[in-house]
Amino acid sequence: MGSGGSLDLVTDGTSLRVKHGFRHSPVFVFLRAALSFGALSVLAKLVGLLKEVVIASRFGVSHALDIYLMGMVFIAVPVSILVVAMQSTLIPELVDKEEQAAARLLGRTLKFAAAMLVIALPIWLALLPLTIKTIQPAADPTHLDQLHRTCLWLIPYYFFLGINCLLYGALQARRVFWPNALLPGVFHLTILTALTLVSQAEIKVMLAGTAMGTMIETGILFVILRRANLLTIRDTSGAGLLHVMKLALPLMLGGVVFSFAPAIEQMLAYRLGSGAVSLLNYGNKLPSSLSGLLLTAISVVILPHFAELNAHYRWQASRKLFVQSSLALMAFGFLVAMVCLAWAEPMVRVVFERGAFKTGSTREVAELMRVYLLQLPFTMVTVVSYRALTALGDTKTMTFAAVMQVLGAALVGYVLSQSLGVTGIALGTVTMAALVACWLGGVTWWRFGLRMKESG
């Protein structure tokens, strides 16, 4: 398995040993792949940032943008609950499968996921008004109607988003990372093109671009997988879907809570007045873009490495990969956060301050940005822990951590927002991110130790 950045395993009777030397160590192989992925992702992130610049200039801090952003979050809730969990458990199952078996399992999973999304959509749309009123009892009925209509516009996005999640996962399992790095840029570019072609500040233009962007992504991914003979739709019997779903079920239960995290943040901000959701979005935009660049590279690349080591019962090497990568990434995240903290206001001014986005908003957004940046080192540890636990099949611990983080962030954010406004919501998110990262890191280290004892 020496190609594609995989581990160079050498068979010696009944044992397996890894080539010696730092260049062949699991952590070096992972970091090299993550750096390559991050470099490829820069172009897509720049296109996404340019899209946000145009949106800020066109819409500023406005109610219309609030509704669009909330619609994007709420329509994706069933995808976050159902499909993201399936992707996490599908990847380790595909790592060691031969080509034909992997193609059948992916096809079977796609069909099952599509059926689940079809069933979930009308149920979720019916429950949406009640859900919003539960989170925010004082919500304006007119605004609720606008949000509901926005979600209807985003139904194509809902289905394509779910499909893309599984297709990207299949490529990750095969160590094919470049589509995950580059193709999100197609989504951003489609929205940017729609905004450029239509000069009016119309949210419907963004909605149409959003649906079209995900559809184009889906088409490209299908072509890539079909050409690689990694996807079949017709003959999918005996594909092994049951085991994937058995591991995914706890994650789905946690996803019910975790998928509401952005929605709860937004609803807490919504009660603070018009434009508060937009401020929260802008304040987290640069930190989330930065963390997205780093965390996506980590989460996409490291899971196949953990899965391959665990498949050969190399628990000590797997724990070493976890510890070394966590420490290195936490230190790097802290360094990046400190640099960006010092330049927060100039960065916001350069990126957003034009058109409908005024100078007063720059100061508020920079303050929020500084708060959100503080969670970067901790989210890096959390991502590595989640991927390690996924490879171990310990999805119950992940579920507990997700529930604890969302509920804790909501509670702390609500209390702090009483005196600190939108900044208090961000502080609640950061506080729980730090606590959960520390707890997860300790649990993951302990889980690897148990596997080492069990194997003698």
Disulfide bonds with the S-S distance in Angstrom:
none
